[in-house]
Amino acid sequence: MPWRCCVPGCKGYDEAKSMGVVFHGLPTRDPPRCRVWLKAIQNPRFDEDTPVSRYSGVRVCSLHFKPEDYEEDFRAKILNIPPKPTLRSGAVPSVFPGRERAEPGCTARIRRPTSRLDVRLVVT
């Protein structure tokens, strides 16, 4: 079964064939971390009150993780085989192209400039 990424607007499945995108399930065995993932993903279908049973098919693609979120696969290096992407224990999806950048809980957002001279902070 081909996986789809649950991040709104993500086209990870379409890029998976050509880019080597992999899919990660939510960390359901670690409820506090799972809530952090859900908050980061911002999918309106899932929130911290959603029963864990609904997360079984939910996946996040590797496009939403930084390279440093992955453990180094020493076995693959030794055997000269392709590495198996394994997330570090504290990794949280944090790469969301096209989404406004703002720290969690921050009420300020940075608006994309319409020209080189139009750079300002919009406080909401």
C-alpha positions in Angstrom: 0.0 0.0 0.0 1.5 3.4 -0.9 1.7 5.8 2.0 0.5 9.4 1.9 1.9 12.1 4.1 -0.6 13.6 6.5 1.0 17.1 6.5 -1.6 19.4 4.8 -0.5 20.3 1.2 2.4 17.8 1.1 3.1 16.1 -2.2 5.6 13.6 -0.6 4.1 10.5 -2.3 4.4 12.0 -5.7 8.1 12.8 -5.0 8.8 9.5 -3.3 9.4 7.6 -6.5 12.1 10.0 -7.7 13.6 11.3 -4.5 13.8 8.3 -2.2 11.3 9.8 0.3 10.4 7.5 3.2 7.4 7.6 5.5 7.4 7.5 9.3 4.5 6.6 11.6 3.6 8.8 14.5 5.3 7.9 17.8 2.2 6.4 19.3 4.1 4.6 22.1 5.3 8.0 23.4 2.1 10.1 23.9 3.8 13.4 24.8 6.0 13.2 21.8 3.1 12.2 19.6 1.2 15.3 20.7 4.3 17.4 19.8 4.3 15.9 16.3 0.5 16.5 15.9 1.0 20.1 16.9 3.8 20.6 14.4 1.9 18.9 11.6 -1.2 21.0 12.0 -3.5 18.6 10.3 -7.1 19.6 11.1 -8.2 15.9 11.1 -5.9 15.0 14.1 -5.4 16.7 17.4 -4.2 15.7 20.8 -7.7 14.5 21.7 -7.9 12.1 18.7 -7.9 8.5 19.9 -4.5 6.7 19.3 -6.4 4.0 17.3 -6.9 6.5 14.5 -3.1 7.0 14.1 -2.3 3.5 12.8 -2.2 4.6 9.1 -0.9 8.2 9.7 2.5 8.8 8.2 4.8 11.8 7.9 7.3 11.8 5.0 11.0 12.4 5.3 10.6 15.8 3.5 9.5 17.2 6.9 12.7 16.3 8.8 16.1 17.8 8.8 19.2 15.7 8.0 20.3 15.9 11.6 17.0 14.3 12.7 18.4 11.0 11.4 20.8 8.6 13.0 23.8 7.6 11.1 23.6 4.0 9.7 27.1 2.6 10.5 26.1 -0.9 9.4 25.3 0.4 5.9 28.6 2.2 5.8 30.5 -0.9 6.8 28.7 -3.2 4.4 28.6 -0.5 1.6 24.8 -0.8 1.2 22.1 1.9 1.1 21.4 3.4 4.5 18.1 2.7 6.3 16.7 6.1 7.4 16.1 5.9 11.2 14.8 8.9 13.1 16.6 10.0 16.3 14.5 9.5 19.4 13.7 13.2 19.9 13.1 14.0 16.2 10.0 16.1 15.5 8.9 17.2 12.0 10.0 20.7 11.5 10.4 21.4 7.7 7.2 22.7 6.2 7.8 24.4 2.8 5.3 27.1 2.1 4.1 27.4 5.7 4.5 30.7 7.5 7.5 30.5 9.8 6.9 31.3 13.5 7.9 29.9 16.8 5.2 27.8 18.6 3.2 30.1 20.8 4.5 33.2 19.1 1.9 35.7 17.9 4.2 37.4 15.4 4.5 36.1 11.9 6.9 37.0 9.1 5.2 38.0 5.9 6.9 37.3 2.6 8.2 40.5 1.1 6.6 41.6 -2.1 9.7 43.5 -3.1 13.3 43.8 -2.0 12.4 46.9 0.0 9.2 45.5 1.6 10.5 43.6 4.6 8.6 44.0 7.8 7.3 42.0 10.8 3.5 41.6 11.0 2.2 41.3 14.6 -1.2 39.7 14.9 
